[in-house]
Structures are given as structure tokens and as C-alpha cells.
Amino acid sequence: MGLGGSGLACVDRLLKEGVSVIGIDAGVVGGAAAGRNGGFLRAGTSLFYHDASKQYGIDRAARMYSATIVERERLLSRYPSVARRVGYLRLAHDAGEERDCREHLAFLQLGPFPSAWYDGPLGIGVLIPDDAVIDPLARCRLEAADAVAKGATLFEHSEARSLSSGIVETAQGVVRCRLTIVAVDGALSTVLPELSDRVWPMRLQMLASRPHRGGLLPHAVSSRSGWDYAQQLPDGTIALGGCRDVGGDAERTTDTSVTDVVQGALEQRFREMTGVEPAVTHRWAATAGYTANGLPVLGEVRPGIWATGGYCGTGNLFGAACGRALVKLALGLATDHLLS
């Protein structure tokens, strides 16, 4: 269940194991946050690597970071028409963040993971040169097409009305299966209410500005400790998201309407990050799953029903890595996973 990035990664891994797969989605392929995000292929979890190392332990953090590198390279090699290696730049917003960026860099270099100090036209900060960007919706559609070509059966507009061991009921029919895997991230607690105290929906808002001169943002960029993020598309369009902190508690919602307060803050961040005035052409929002400790749900929730979600806004790579890890657990191919 769920045909976004993590769900399609589950499908891909199941097909590789020779399993017959039926995939369903209440909407369309990539129709939720998986196809409506900032398009960053940034290695790691929602926590920067030094913070993850402190919170989860260096070995565990390195394992998760390495798993996302594998996913990044898979996407770059498989879908070069929609993915570009442009590097990820974490800019220091102030003196405090500059100190944190230097610690971030020191931990990456101890990894050792490719990284360098940046001091250039955009400011100062940490540059991870191997990171990349992608068109997230095009990625999901290409992965779904690949899955169908390899034998999967996928159904859009097929909302699950009830789940029980070995049975998934939809308005269109009943699926009987050996295993049920739920990979819906922001809607996880809606599908599986028992997870509502572990993962909750969070609205993420974005805007896009008309094409600007090429090279204004040569890298995928974030600022204010990752609260704000932007990339410039090949045609010069700039997509920028963030300011969830400005919205406060109101952003903890399944409502995907944009709000004046966050959109106004995004326009200000646009000016600060690019040095030009935004000429906004599009505004949108999506719901992603968040957890208290930054780690997602990953495991068996009910007999025969497995779930993953709650990637805290980093589903493009980390969600896919979790999807593949969950399949190995569900099929009995592993006894631990990248979160252990």
C-alpha cells in the first residue's frame, strides 16, 4: 500500500526476490509528498550527520548514511533523465550555525564521506559534492513503469477500506496476500491508528518562481539548519520550501492548503537565499510523516501487516532505504535492519 518513493522501493525489492506483487494507492503514483517535495537526494537522515552520530551512535549513523548513498547512486544511474548530481550545500545562516557547520564537516570527514568547506558567492557552509536533485514526481512515474514492466500489478485510486491478516479490502475489490506492507508515510497513522502516538502528519509548503538566470543556485541549498531549502531547475525555475517553524503548531495537520503566513515567510527566504525578488508561479503543500526521535516506523505492526513511514521530510532516499530493509525483514531474509 502506497505508491510513493518508499512503496515503490518495496515493490522493486519484492520483484527482485521473485515475489508476486500488487500495489495500491488511494490517489495516484507519487501524488502525495513523494511527488511534491523539494527533490533533494541528500544522503543521511533528517538529522545532519554529526547530530545523528550523537543521537544514534556513530556506527548506526554511518550505516544509515551509507544506505542512503546506495539509494542516491541507484537513482542517478537508473534515471539520469530526471536526476542531476549538483551537490548539496548547507549554508550557515549565522555565527552559531557556522560553528555547527564546521562540526558537521568534521564528522563527515571522519566518516569518511566526501565533503568540503564552502566559501563562495552564496555564503559559507558545508558542501557535499556527491549529493543530487531529482524531479520527484517523474521519478515515481518512472519507477512505477519499471515495476509494471517487471510484472507488478499497480492500481491507482484504490483506497484500502480495511486491513486484516492476509486481506486488504478496497471499494473495487479484495486483495488476498501473504504479506501486507503499508508504506504511506504522512498517512500512516490514518491507515494504522495504533501508530498515531509514534508518527504524525506534518504539512510542508513550497513555492516556485519563474525562471531566473542560470547558475543562480548551482547546488541544492539549505539554510537555517535545514528549515529552508531550494534548488534551481535546468530551465532556471527556482523551487523553494520550508518555514515550517514559522507556521508553528498549525503545520501539524493533514490539510494540504497553503497559508499566507508560511508563504510570506518563504518569499522572504527566497530573497535572502537568492538575492532576487520572487515572481511566484506556483504554491503547493504536501503531508509528510514525522516522529519524535527522527527515526521512522519500520517493522511488523499487526500479524502479517508490516509498515514503514515517518521519514521526517527525507523520504526520497531514507524512505526508499527503509522500504528495502522492511522487505528483507518481512520475507525473513534479515533479522535486523539499517535502524538497528
C-alpha positions in Angstrom: 0.0 0.0 0.0 1.4 3.4 -1.1 3.0 4.1 -4.5 5.4 6.8 -3.5 9.1 6.5 -3.1 9.3 4.0 -0.2 6.3 2.0 -1.5 7.8 1.7 -5.0 11.2 0.7 -3.4 9.3 -2.1 -1.6 7.8 -3.2 -4.9 11.2 -3.2 -6.6 12.8 -5.3 -3.9 9.9 -7.8 -3.8 10.1 -8.3 -7.5 13.9 -8.9 -7.2 13.0 -11.7 -4.7 10.6 -13.3 -7.2 7.5 -12.3 -5.2 4.2 -11.6 -6.9 3.2 -8.0 -6.1 0.0 -6.0 -6.2 0.4 -2.3 -5.3 -2.4 0.1 -4.5 -2.7 3.8 -3.8 -5.6 5.9 -2.6 -4.6 8.5 -5.1 -2.1 8.4 -8.0 1.5 7.3 -8.3 3.6 9.9 -6.5 0.5 12.0 -5.8 1.3 12.8 -2.2 4.6 14.1 -0.7 6.7 11.7 -2.7 5.9 13.6 -5.9 5.5 17.1 -4.3 8.7 17.6 -2.3 11.9 19.6 -2.9 13.6 16.9 -4.9 16.7 16.7 -2.7 18.8 13.5 -2.9 20.6 14.3 0.3 22.4 11.4 2.0 21.5 10.7 5.6 18.5 11.1 7.9 16.6 14.2 8.9 19.4 14.9 11.4 22.7 16.2 10.0 25.4 13.5 10.2 27.1 14.8 13.4 23.7 15.1 15.2 22.7 11.6 14.1 26.1 10.3 15.3 25.5 11.8 18.7 21.9 10.7 19.0 22.0 7.2 17.4 25.7 6.3 17.8 28.4 6.7 15.1 28.1 3.1 13.8 24.4 3.3 13.4 24.5 6.8 11.8 27.2 5.7 9.4 25.1 2.6 8.4 22.0 4.8 7.7 24.1 7.3 5.8 25.7 4.6 3.7 22.3 3.1 2.9 21.1 6.4 1.5 24.2 6.8 -0.6 23.3 3.4 -2.2 19.8 4.7 -3.0 21.2 8.0 -4.3 23.6 6.2 -6.7 20.8 3.8 -7.8 18.5 6.7 -8.8 21.3 8.6 -10.6 22.3 5.6 -12.6 18.8 4.4 -13.3 17.0 7.7 -14.1 19.6 10.1 -15.5 16.9 12.0 -17.4 15.4 13.3 -14.2 18.3 13.2 -11.7 21.3 15.5 -11.6 24.4 15.5 -9.4 24.7 19.1 -8.3 26.0 18.8 -4.7 24.2 19.8 -1.6 25.2 23.0 0.2 24.3 23.6 3.8 24.7 27.4 4.3 25.4 28.9 7.7 22.7 31.4 8.5 24.5 33.0 11.4 27.7 32.6 13.6 26.1 29.8 15.6 25.2 27.8 12.5 28.7 28.4 11.2 30.1 26.6 14.2 27.7 23.8 13.8 28.5 23.5 10.1 32.2 23.1 11.0 31.4 20.3 13.4 29.1 18.8 10.7 32.0 18.8 8.3 34.5 17.3 10.8 32.2 14.3 11.4 31.6 13.8 7.7 35.3 13.8 7.0 35.9 11.3 9.8 33.3 9.0 8.2 34.9 9.4 5.8 32.3 10.8 3.5 33.1 13.3 0.7 32.6 16.8 1.9 34.3 20.2 1.9 34.1 23.7 3.4 32.3 26.2 1.1 33.2 29.8 0.9 31.7 31.4 -2.1 29.1 33.7 -3.6 26.2 32.1 -1.7 27.9 32.4 1.7 29.8 29.8 3.8 28.9 26.3 4.9 29.3 22.6 4.2 29.3 21.2 0.6 28.6 17.5 0.0 29.6 17.3 -3.7 28.1 13.9 -4.4 24.6 14.7 -3.4 22.0 15.3 -6.1 18.5 16.5 -7.0 15.6 14.8 -8.9 12.2 15.6 -10.3 10.3 13.6 -7.6 7.1 13.0 -9.5 8.9 11.9 -12.7 11.0 9.6 -10.5 7.9 7.9 -9.1 6.3 7.5 -12.5 9.4 6.0 -14.0 9.8 3.6 -11.1 6.1 2.6 -11.4 6.5 2.0 -15.1 9.6 -0.2 -14.4 7.7 -2.2 -11.8 4.8 -2.9 -14.2 7.3 -3.9 -16.9 8.8 -6.4 -14.4 5.5 -8.0 -13.6 3.9 -5.9 -10.8 0.2 -5.0 -10.9 -0.5 -1.5 -9.7 -3.8 0.2 -9.0 -4.3 3.9 -8.5 -7.5 5.4 -6.9 -7.8 2.3 -4.8 -8.1 3.3 -1.1 -7.9 0.5 1.4 -11.1 0.3 3.5 -10.0 -2.4 5.9 -6.9 -4.4 6.7 -6.6 -7.8 8.3 -4.1 -10.6 8.2 -3.9 -11.6 4.5 -6.8 -9.5 3.3 -7.0 -5.9 2.0 -10.4 -4.6 1.1 -11.0 -1.7 -1.3 -14.1 -0.3 -3.0 -13.1 -2.1 -6.2 -12.3 -5.5 -4.7 -10.4 -7.6 -2.3 -6.7 -8.5 -2.4 -5.7 -11.7 -0.7 -2.0 -11.8 0.1 0.8 -13.5 2.0 2.1 -10.2 3.4 0.7 -6.6 3.5 3.2 -3.8 3.5 2.0 -0.3 4.3 4.3 2.5 3.1 2.2 5.7 3.1 4.4 8.0 5.3 2.2 11.0 6.1 -1.0 8.9 6.1 0.5 6.1 8.2 -1.5 6.8 11.4 -4.7 7.2 9.4 -4.3 3.7 7.9 -2.9 2.2 11.1 -4.4 4.2 14.1 -2.3 2.3 16.6 0.7 4.2 15.3 -0.7 7.7 16.0 1.5 8.1 19.1 4.6 7.3 17.1 4.2 9.1 13.8 2.1 12.2 12.9 1.4 14.2 9.7 3.2 17.5 9.1 2.4 19.9 6.3 5.4 21.0 4.2 4.9 24.1 2.0 6.7 25.2 -1.2 6.6 27.8 -3.9 8.2 28.1 -7.4 9.4 31.3 -9.1 9.7 32.0 -12.8 13.0 31.1 -14.5 15.9 33.2 -13.4 19.4 33.4 -14.9 21.2 30.1 -14.9 23.6 29.2 -12.1 22.0 31.4 -9.5 21.8 28.3 -7.3 24.4 25.9 -8.7 23.8 23.5 -5.8 20.8 22.2 -3.9 20.9 24.6 -0.9 19.5 24.7 2.6 19.7 27.3 5.4 18.7 27.8 9.0 19.7 24.2 9.9 17.7 22.8 7.1 14.4 24.6 7.8 14.6 26.2 4.3 15.7 24.6 1.1 15.9 25.4 -2.6 17.0 24.1 -5.9 17.2 25.7 -9.4 15.9 23.6 -12.2 17.7 23.3 -15.6 15.2 25.8 -17.1 16.1 28.4 -14.4 13.0 27.9 -12.3 13.7 28.0 -8.6 11.7 25.8 -6.2 11.9 26.7 -2.5 10.3 25.2 0.5 10.4 25.3 4.3 9.5 27.8 7.0 7.5 25.1 8.8 8.8 26.6 12.1 7.1 29.9 11.2 3.8 28.2 10.8 4.2 26.5 14.2 1.7 24.0 15.5 -0.7 24.8 12.7 1.6 22.8 10.4 0.8 19.6 12.2 -2.1 18.7 10.0 -3.3 16.6 7.1 -4.6 19.8 5.4 -2.6 20.5 2.3 -3.8 24.1 1.8 -1.0 26.7 1.6 -1.1 29.5 4.2 -0.4 33.2 4.0 2.0 33.2 7.0 4.3 30.4 5.7 4.1 31.5 2.1 5.0 35.1 3.1 8.0 33.7 5.0 9.0 31.6 2.0 9.1 34.7 -0.2 11.4 36.4 2.4 13.7 33.4 2.5 13.7 33.4 -1.3 15.1 37.0 -1.3 17.7 36.1 1.3 18.9 33.0 -0.4 18.9 34.2 -4.0 19.3 37.9 -3.8 16.4 38.5 -6.2 12.7 39.1 -5.9 10.5 36.0 -6.4 8.0 36.0 -9.2 5.9 33.2 -7.9 4.2 30.9 -10.4 3.1 28.0 -8.2 2.4 27.4 -4.5 1.7 23.9 -3.0 1.9 21.7 0.1 2.1 18.1 1.0 1.9 16.0 4.1 4.9 14.0 5.4 5.2 11.8 8.4 7.3 12.9 11.4 8.4 11.1 14.6 9.8 12.3 18.0 13.3 10.9 17.6 13.7 11.3 13.9 13.6 7.6 13.2 10.7 6.0 11.2 8.4 3.2 12.0 9.9 0.0 10.4 8.5 -3.4 11.4 5.5 -5.7 11.8 2.6 -3.8 13.3 -0.1 -6.5 13.2 0.3 -10.2 12.3 1.2 -10.2 8.6 1.0 -6.4 8.3 4.3 -4.5 8.1 4.7 -0.8 7.9 7.3 1.9 7.3 6.9 5.7 7.4 7.8 8.8 9.4 10.9 9.9 7.5 10.7 13.5 8.8 10.9 15.0 5.3 13.8 12.8 4.0 11.8 10.1 2.2 13.5 10.4 -1.2 16.5 8.4 -0.1 15.9 7.4 3.5 12.4 6.2 2.8 13.5 4.1 -0.1 16.2 2.6 2.0 13.7 1.8 4.7 11.4 0.2 2.2 14.0 -2.2 1.0 15.1 -3.0 4.6 11.4 -3.7 5.5 11.0 -6.2 2.7 14.0 -8.1 3.8 12.6 -8.3 7.3 9.1 -9.3 6.1 10.5 -12.1 3.9 12.7 -13.4 6.6 15.9 -12.5 4.7 17.3 -10.5 7.6 16.9 -10.3 11.4 18.0 -6.7 11.8 17.9 -3.6 9.6 19.6 -0.3 9.0 18.0 1.3 12.0 19.4 -1.3 14.4 
